[in-house]
Amino acid sequence: MNGFNSVEAEYIRMHHRHHPAENQCSSALVKHIKAPVHLVWSLVRRFDQPQKYKPFVSRCVVRGNLQIGSLREVDVKSGLPATTSTERLEHLDDEEHVLSVRIVGGDHRLRNYSSTISVHPEVIDGRPGTLVIESFVVDVPDGNTKDETCYFVEALIKCNLKSLADVSVRLAVQGRTEPIDRM
């Protein structure tokens, strides 16, 4: 796979299968985080609290119990071409550390958007670290190219992954070893 090492490519093959149609774009991004996998996963798995690491989310309200099919209403901070997003939890696997979300509504141009994020243990500089992979597929809006659409979504995901790394490393340095949802 283009630009991915063999371990990353295998995880992408296992957990990140998107089948983009002609009018869609798809991509996968990788981030290596110097924090243990259980700590990173405890942030990622919180479908009800994406604002813990996603800098563009100002508020999130989940309807019903936290389970597959649950919906969350996300308020987006100003500066983006949206104010709200309605998202459905498609998949949550605490054994394999995989979360999938689909956008089902909102005042934005991300139609048929679906993303998967997976979290894997690795060793970085001799210490426990985490490999995070996030992939997506989305319709290309009228008036945009595939490249423009992918570039925009990748920029958002890169911001989220950088923030996830910053928050995770900060918690690891503070000696937080228990999962974040116990806080």
Accessible surface in RSA format (square Angstrom, percent):
REM  Atomic radii and reference values for relative SASA: ProtOr
REM  Chains: A
REM  Algorithm: Lee & Richards
REM  Probe-radius: 1.40
REM  Slices: 20
REM RES _ NUM      All-atoms   Total-Side   Main-Chain    Non-polar    All polar
REM                ABS   REL    ABS   REL    ABS   REL    ABS   REL    ABS   REL
RES MET A   1   133.22  69.0  71.77  47.5  61.45 146.3  83.04  70.6  50.19  66.5
RES ASN A   2   144.45  99.6 126.40 122.1  18.05  43.5  39.75  95.7 104.70 101.2
RES GLY A   3    88.23 108.8   0.00   N/A  88.23 108.8  45.70 125.4  42.52  95.2
RES PHE A   4    52.34  26.2  33.54  20.8  18.80  48.9  34.88  21.1  17.46  50.0
RES ASN A   5    81.36  56.1  68.18  65.9  13.18  31.7  44.37 106.8  36.99  35.8
RES SER A   6    93.08  78.7  76.32 101.9  16.76  38.6  54.03 115.0  39.06  54.7
RES VAL A   7    85.86  56.5  81.65  73.9   4.22  10.2  85.47  74.3   0.39   1.1
RES GLU A   8    12.15   7.0  12.15   9.2   0.00   0.0   0.55   1.1  11.60   9.5
RES ALA A   9    19.06  17.5  17.26  26.6   1.80   4.1  17.67  24.9   1.39   3.7
RES GLU A  10    74.39  42.7  71.54  54.1   2.85   6.8  39.13  75.7  35.26  28.8
RES TYR A  11    52.26  24.4  52.26  29.7   0.00   0.0  22.04  16.6  30.22  37.3
RES ILE A  12     7.51   4.3   6.82   5.1   0.69   1.7   6.82   4.9   0.69   1.9
RES ARG A  13   127.59  53.6 121.72  62.0   5.87  14.0  68.79  94.0  58.80  35.6
RES MET A  14    81.79  42.4  60.22  39.9  21.57  51.4  49.06  41.7  32.73  43.4
RES HIS A  15    35.73  19.5  18.75  13.0  16.98  43.4  15.24  15.7  20.49  23.8
RES HIS A  16    11.04   6.0   0.12   0.1  10.93  27.9   0.50   0.5  10.54  12.3
RES ARG A  17   156.33  65.6 128.14  65.3  28.19  67.1  49.44  67.6 106.89  64.8
RES HIS A  18    35.78  19.6  15.00  10.4  20.78  53.2  11.56  11.9  24.22  28.2
RES HIS A  19   157.18  85.9 129.63  90.1  27.55  70.5  95.34  98.3  61.84  72.0
RES PRO A  20    66.01  48.1  41.86  38.2  24.15  87.8  41.86  34.6  24.15 150.1
RES ALA A  21    54.92  50.5  41.50  64.0  13.42  30.5  52.53  74.0   2.40   6.3
RES GLU A  22   152.13  87.3 138.56 104.8  13.57  32.3  68.46 132.4  83.67  68.3
RES ASN A  23    84.92  58.6  77.54  74.9   7.38  17.8  40.14  96.6  44.78  43.3
RES GLN A  24    24.92  13.9  22.91  16.7   2.01   4.8   0.60   1.3  24.32  18.4
RES CYS A  25     6.87   5.2   2.97   3.3   3.90   9.2   6.87  17.4   0.00   0.0
RES SER A  26    40.58  34.3  15.64  20.9  24.95  57.5   7.76  16.5  32.82  46.0
RES SER A  27    28.46  24.0  15.79  21.1  12.67  29.2  15.60  33.2  12.86  18.0
RES ALA A  28    22.70  20.9   8.54  13.2  14.16  32.2   8.54  12.0  14.16  37.5
RES LEU A  29    17.57   9.8  13.93  10.0   3.65   9.2  17.57  12.3   0.00   0.0
RES VAL A  30    41.51  27.3  12.97  11.7  28.54  68.8  12.97  11.3  28.54  77.4
RES LYS A  31    66.17  32.3  64.64  39.7   1.53   3.7  21.32  19.2  44.85  47.8
RES HIS A  32    86.29  47.2  67.55  47.0  18.75  48.0  53.94  55.6  32.35  37.6
RES ILE A  33     1.21   0.7   0.00   0.0   1.21   2.9   1.21   0.9   0.00   0.0
RES LYS A  34   125.71  61.3 111.87  68.6  13.84  33.0  70.19  63.2  55.52  59.1
RES ALA A  35     1.14   1.0   0.00   0.0   1.14   2.6   1.14   1.6   0.00   0.0
RES PRO A  36    31.46  22.9  31.35  28.6   0.12   0.4  31.46  26.0   0.00   0.0
RES VAL A  37    27.03  17.8  25.26  22.9   1.78   4.3  25.26  21.9   1.78   4.8
RES HIS A  38    72.14  39.4  68.59  47.7   3.55   9.1  56.07  57.8  16.07  18.7
RES LEU A  39     0.00   0.0   0.00   0.0   0.00   0.0   0.00   0.0   0.00   0.0
RES VAL A  40     0.00   0.0   0.00   0.0   0.00   0.0   0.00   0.0   0.00   0.0
RES TRP A  41    13.51   5.4  13.51   6.5   0.00   0.0  13.24   7.1   0.27   0.4
RES SER A  42     2.23   1.9   1.72   2.3   0.52   1.2   2.23   4.8   0.00   0.0
RES LEU A  43     2.06   1.1   1.76   1.3   0.30   0.7   1.76   1.2   0.30   0.8
RES VAL A  44     3.66   2.4   0.00   0.0   3.66   8.8   0.00   0.0   3.66   9.9
RES ARG A  45    46.41  19.5  46.35  23.6   0.07   0.2  10.08  13.8  36.34  22.0
RES ARG A  46    36.12  15.2  34.09  17.4   2.03   4.8   2.81   3.8  33.31  20.2
RES PHE A  47     0.68   0.3   0.15   0.1   0.54   1.4   0.68   0.4   0.00   0.0
RES ASP A  48    35.02  24.5  30.07  29.9   4.95  11.7  10.62  25.0  24.41  24.3
RES GLN A  49    50.84  28.4  50.84  37.2   0.00   0.0   8.72  18.6  42.12  31.9
RES PRO A  50     3.46   2.5   1.91   1.7   1.55   5.6   3.46   2.9   0.00   0.0
RES GLN A  51    74.42  41.6  53.53  39.1  20.89  49.7  24.27  51.7  50.14  38.0
RES LYS A  52    74.93  36.6  55.37  34.0  19.56  46.6  24.15  21.7  50.78  54.1
RES TYR A  53    11.27   5.3   7.85   4.5   3.42   8.9   7.00   5.3   4.27   5.3
RES LYS A  54    39.23  19.1  38.00  23.3   1.23   2.9   8.85   8.0  30.38  32.4
RES PRO A  55    52.82  38.5  38.25  34.9  14.57  53.0  48.97  40.4   3.86  24.0
RES PHE A  56    57.73  28.9  57.66  35.7   0.07   0.2  57.66  35.0   0.07   0.2
RES VAL A  57    17.18  11.3  13.55  12.3   3.63   8.7  13.55  11.8   3.63   9.8
RES SER A  58    60.24  50.9  32.73  43.7  27.51  63.4  26.15  55.7  34.09  47.8
RES ARG A  59   132.77  55.7 130.97  66.8   1.80   4.3  56.34  77.0  76.42  46.3
RES CYS A  60    17.06  12.9   0.00   0.0  17.06  40.1   0.07   0.2  16.99  18.3
RES VAL A  61    64.35  42.3  61.85  56.0   2.50   6.0  64.35  55.9   0.00   0.0
RES VAL A  62    35.74  23.5  11.78  10.7  23.96  57.7  11.78  10.2  23.96  65.0
RES ARG A  63   123.12  51.7 112.99  57.6  10.13  24.1  64.39  88.0  58.73  35.6
RES GLY A  64    69.38  85.6   0.00   N/A  69.38  85.6  40.51 111.2  28.87  64.7
RES ASN A  65   112.46  77.6 101.56  98.1  10.90  26.3  18.33  44.1  94.13  91.0
RES LEU A  66    70.72  39.4  41.04  29.4  29.68  74.6  41.04  28.8  29.68  79.9
RES GLN A  67   107.56  60.1 101.15  73.9   6.41  15.3  30.81  65.6  76.76  58.2
RES ILE A  68    97.71  55.6  79.84  59.5  17.87  43.1  79.84  57.5  17.87  48.5
RES GLY A  69    37.96  46.8   0.00   N/A  37.96  46.8  22.46  61.6  15.50  34.7
RES SER A  70     8.37   7.1   0.66   0.9   7.71  17.7   7.12  15.2   1.25   1.8
RES LEU A  71    45.83  25.5  44.49  31.8   1.34   3.4  44.49  31.2   1.34   3.6
RES ARG A  72     8.36   3.5   8.36   4.3   0.00   0.0   0.00   0.0   8.36   5.1
RES GLU A  73    52.84  30.3  50.64  38.3   2.20   5.2  30.38  58.8  22.46  18.3
RES VAL A  74     4.56   3.0   4.22   3.8   0.33   0.8   4.22   3.7   0.33   0.9
RES ASP A  75    38.42  26.9  38.42  38.2   0.00   0.0  12.86  30.3  25.56  25.5
RES VAL A  76    26.64  17.5  15.02  13.6  11.62  28.0  15.02  13.1  11.62  31.5
RES LYS A  77    99.82  48.7  94.99  58.3   4.84  11.5  55.65  50.1  44.17  47.1
RES SER A  78   114.76  97.0  81.91 109.3  32.85  75.7  53.85 114.7  60.91  85.3
RES GLY A  79    80.34  99.1   0.00   N/A  80.34  99.1  42.61 116.9  37.73  84.5
RES LEU A  80    42.45  23.6  27.42  19.6  15.04  37.8  28.93  20.3  13.52  36.4
RES PRO A  81    93.52  68.2  68.04  62.0  25.47  92.6  85.13  70.3   8.39  52.1
RES ALA A  82    18.06  16.6   9.74  15.0   8.32  18.9  13.32  18.8   4.75  12.6
RES THR A  83    82.60  58.8  79.96  81.1   2.65   6.3  69.82  93.8  12.78  19.3
RES THR A  84    52.68  37.5  52.68  53.4   0.00   0.0  40.83  54.8  11.86  17.9
RES SER A  85     6.68   5.6   6.68   8.9   0.00   0.0   6.67  14.2   0.01   0.0
RES THR A  86    20.49  14.6  20.49  20.8   0.00   0.0   8.79  11.8  11.70  17.7
RES GLU A  87    19.58  11.2  19.58  14.8   0.00   0.0   1.19   2.3  18.39  15.0
RES ARG A  88    79.83  33.5  79.83  40.7   0.00   0.0  16.61  22.7  63.22  38.3
RES LEU A  89     0.53   0.3   0.19   0.1   0.34   0.9   0.19   0.1   0.34   0.9
RES GLU A  90    58.27  33.5  40.57  30.7  17.70  42.1  12.74  24.6  45.53  37.2
RES HIS A  91    80.14  43.8  80.00  55.6   0.14   0.4  50.05  51.6  30.09  35.0
RES LEU A  92    42.21  23.5  18.83  13.5  23.38  58.8  18.83  13.2  23.38  62.9
RES ASP A  93    36.87  25.8  32.63  32.5   4.25  10.0   9.15  21.5  27.72  27.6
RES ASP A  94    68.59  48.0  53.15  52.9  15.44  36.5  29.12  68.5  39.48  39.4
RES GLU A  95   159.12  91.4 134.16 101.5  24.96  59.4  55.45 107.3 103.67  84.6
RES GLU A  96    85.86  49.3  78.55  59.4   7.31  17.4  23.16  44.8  62.70  51.2
RES HIS A  97    37.49  20.5  37.49  26.1   0.00   0.0  19.88  20.5  17.61  20.5
RES VAL A  98     6.37   4.2   6.37   5.8   0.00   0.0   6.37   5.5   0.00   0.0
RES LEU A  99    11.44   6.4  10.75   7.7   0.69   1.7  10.75   7.5   0.69   1.9
RES SER A 100    14.77  12.5  14.71  19.6   0.07   0.2   7.77  16.5   7.01   9.8
RES VAL A 101    10.61   7.0  10.51   9.5   0.10   0.2  10.51   9.1   0.10   0.3
RES ARG A 102    79.11  33.2  79.11  40.3   0.00   0.0  15.12  20.7  63.99  38.8
RES ILE A 103    19.68  11.2  12.43   9.3   7.25  17.5  12.43   8.9   7.25  19.7
RES VAL A 104    64.36  42.4  25.53  23.1  38.83  93.6  33.52  29.1  30.85  83.7
RES GLY A 105    22.84  28.2   0.00   N/A  22.84  28.2  22.14  60.8   0.70   1.6
RES GLY A 106    31.19  38.5   0.00   N/A  31.19  38.5   9.46  26.0  21.74  48.7
RES ASP A 107    75.31  52.8  55.05  54.8  20.26  47.9  48.13 113.3  27.17  27.1
RES HIS A 108    17.08   9.3   9.88   6.9   7.19  18.4  13.94  14.4   3.14   3.7
RES ARG A 109   127.43  53.5 120.60  61.5   6.83  16.3  64.65  88.4  62.78  38.0
RES LEU A 110    27.80  15.5  26.74  19.1   1.05   2.6  26.74  18.8   1.05   2.8
RES ARG A 111   119.10  50.0 117.54  59.9   1.56   3.7  57.50  78.6  61.60  37.3
RES ASN A 112    85.72  59.1  76.22  73.7   9.50  22.9   9.34  22.5  76.38  73.8
RES TYR A 113    20.20   9.4  20.20  11.5   0.00   0.0  11.89   8.9   8.31  10.2
RES SER A 114    12.12  10.2  12.12  16.2   0.00   0.0   1.40   3.0  10.72  15.0
RES SER A 115    12.43  10.5  12.26  16.4   0.17   0.4   0.00   0.0  12.43  17.4
RES THR A 116    10.65   7.6  10.42  10.6   0.23   0.5   1.27   1.7   9.37  14.2
RES ILE A 117     8.23   4.7   8.02   6.0   0.21   0.5   8.02   5.8   0.21   0.6
RES SER A 118     0.00   0.0   0.00   0.0   0.00   0.0   0.00   0.0   0.00   0.0
RES VAL A 119     0.88   0.6   0.00   0.0   0.88   2.1   0.00   0.0   0.88   2.4
RES HIS A 120     6.71   3.7   6.67   4.6   0.04   0.1   0.31   0.3   6.40   7.4
RES PRO A 121    88.48  64.5  74.62  68.0  13.86  50.4  74.80  61.8  13.68  85.0
RES GLU A 122    46.55  26.7  32.31  24.4  14.24  33.9  25.24  48.8  21.31  17.4
RES VAL A 123   115.04  75.7  87.53  79.2  27.50  66.3  87.53  76.1  27.50  74.6
RES ILE A 124    29.46  16.8  24.33  18.1   5.13  12.4  27.11  19.5   2.35   6.4
RES ASP A 125   114.58  80.3  74.77  74.4  39.81  94.1  40.71  95.8  73.87  73.7
RES GLY A 126    70.93  87.5   0.00   N/A  70.93  87.5  32.06  88.0  38.87  87.1
RES ARG A 127   171.97  72.2 170.57  87.0   1.40   3.3  51.42  70.3 120.55  73.1
RES PRO A 128    92.35  67.3  82.08  74.8  10.27  37.3  86.05  71.0   6.30  39.1
RES GLY A 129     1.43   1.8   0.00   N/A   1.43   1.8   0.00   0.0   1.43   3.2
RES THR A 130     0.00   0.0   0.00   0.0   0.00   0.0   0.00   0.0   0.00   0.0
RES LEU A 131     3.26   1.8   3.26   2.3   0.00   0.0   3.26   2.3   0.00   0.0
RES VAL A 132     0.00   0.0   0.00   0.0   0.00   0.0   0.00   0.0   0.00   0.0
RES ILE A 133     0.00   0.0   0.00   0.0   0.00   0.0   0.00   0.0   0.00   0.0
RES GLU A 134     9.39   5.4   9.39   7.1   0.00   0.0   0.01   0.0   9.38   7.7
RES SER A 135     2.20   1.9   2.20   2.9   0.00   0.0   2.20   4.7   0.00   0.0
RES PHE A 136     0.00   0.0   0.00   0.0   0.00   0.0   0.00   0.0   0.00   0.0
RES VAL A 137    15.45  10.2  15.45  14.0   0.00   0.0  15.45  13.4   0.00   0.0
RES VAL A 138     0.00   0.0   0.00   0.0   0.00   0.0   0.00   0.0   0.00   0.0
RES ASP A 139    21.64  15.2  21.58  21.5   0.06   0.1   6.47  15.2  15.17  15.1
RES VAL A 140    26.15  17.2  13.02  11.8  13.14  31.7  13.02  11.3  13.14  35.6
RES PRO A 141    26.11  19.0  14.53  13.2  11.58  42.1  24.92  20.6   1.19   7.4
RES ASP A 142   137.69  96.5 120.28 119.7  17.41  41.2  42.95 101.1  94.74  94.5
RES GLY A 143    85.35 105.3   0.00   N/A  85.35 105.3  44.02 120.8  41.34  92.6
RES ASN A 144    53.19  36.7  36.30  35.1  16.88  40.7   2.36   5.7  50.83  49.1
RES THR A 145    75.37  53.6  70.10  71.1   5.27  12.6  73.16  98.3   2.21   3.3
RES LYS A 146    92.57  45.2  87.73  53.8   4.84  11.5  59.40  53.5  33.16  35.3
RES ASP A 147   119.02  83.4 112.89 112.4   6.13  14.5  33.02  77.7  86.00  85.8
RES GLU A 148    89.09  51.1  78.96  59.7  10.13  24.1  39.40  76.2  49.69  40.6
RES THR A 149     7.87   5.6   3.53   3.6   4.34  10.3   7.39   9.9   0.48   0.7
RES CYS A 150    20.98  15.9  20.98  23.4   0.00   0.0  11.16  28.3   9.82  10.6
RES TYR A 151   165.62  77.3 163.39  93.0   2.22   5.8 117.10  88.0  48.52  59.8
RES PHE A 152    74.87  37.5  72.59  45.0   2.28   5.9  74.78  45.3   0.08   0.2
RES VAL A 153     2.19   1.4   2.19   2.0   0.00   0.0   2.19   1.9   0.00   0.0
RES GLU A 154    38.40  22.0  38.40  29.1   0.00   0.0   3.35   6.5  35.05  28.6
RES ALA A 155    47.44  43.6  38.71  59.7   8.73  19.9  43.01  60.6   4.43  11.7
RES LEU A 156    33.45  18.6  32.88  23.5   0.57   1.4  33.40  23.5   0.05   0.1
RES ILE A 157     4.41   2.5   4.41   3.3   0.00   0.0   4.41   3.2   0.00   0.0
RES LYS A 158   121.90  59.5 115.89  71.1   6.01  14.3  67.59  60.8  54.31  57.9
RES CYS A 159    56.44  42.7  49.88  55.6   6.55  15.4   3.64   9.2  52.80  56.9
RES ASN A 160    18.01  12.4  18.01  17.4   0.00   0.0   0.49   1.2  17.51  16.9
RES LEU A 161     4.05   2.3   4.05   2.9   0.00   0.0   4.05   2.8   0.00   0.0
RES LYS A 162   117.79  57.5 117.65  72.2   0.13   0.3  91.64  82.5  26.15  27.9
RES SER A 163    22.73  19.2  19.33  25.8   3.39   7.8  10.53  22.4  12.20  17.1
RES LEU A 164     0.00   0.0   0.00   0.0   0.00   0.0   0.00   0.0   0.00   0.0
RES ALA A 165    10.16   9.3   9.97  15.4   0.19   0.4  10.16  14.3   0.00   0.0
RES ASP A 166    63.95  44.8  56.85  56.6   7.11  16.8  21.11  49.7  42.84  42.7
RES VAL A 167    21.11  13.9  21.11  19.1   0.00   0.0  21.11  18.3   0.00   0.0
RES SER A 168     0.00   0.0   0.00   0.0   0.00   0.0   0.00   0.0   0.00   0.0
RES VAL A 169    52.33  34.4  52.33  47.4   0.00   0.0  52.33  45.5   0.00   0.0
RES ARG A 170   127.36  53.5 122.19  62.3   5.17  12.3  53.88  73.6  73.48  44.5
RES LEU A 171    18.40  10.2  18.40  13.2   0.00   0.0  18.40  12.9   0.00   0.0
RES ALA A 172    31.39  28.9  13.77  21.3  17.62  40.1  15.95  22.5  15.44  40.9
RES VAL A 173   123.04  81.0  92.79  84.0  30.24  72.9 100.35  87.2  22.69  61.5
RES GLN A 174   116.27  65.0  79.43  58.1  36.84  87.7  40.34  85.9  75.93  57.6
RES GLY A 175    48.69  60.0   0.00   N/A  48.69  60.0  29.50  81.0  19.19  43.0
RES ARG A 176    62.79  26.4  59.32  30.2   3.47   8.3  16.86  23.0  45.93  27.8
RES THR A 177    93.91  66.8  88.89  90.1   5.02  12.0  61.93  83.2  31.97  48.3
RES GLU A 178    73.81  42.4  69.15  52.3   4.66  11.1  36.66  70.9  37.15  30.3
RES PRO A 179    37.61  27.4  37.61  34.3   0.00   0.0  37.61  31.1   0.00   0.0
RES ILE A 180     4.20   2.4   2.70   2.0   1.50   3.6   2.70   1.9   1.50   4.1
RES ASP A 181    51.70  36.2  26.97  26.8  24.73  58.5   7.65  18.0  44.05  43.9
RES ARG A 182   169.78  71.3 132.33  67.5  37.45  89.2  50.05  68.4 119.73  72.6
RES MET A 183   124.20  64.3  56.19  37.2  68.01 161.9  89.08  75.7  35.12  46.5
END  Absolute sums over single chains surface
CHAIN  1 A     9554.8       7559.1       1995.8       5043.3       4511.6
END  Absolute sums over all chains
TOTAL          9554.8       7559.1       1995.8       5043.3       4511.6
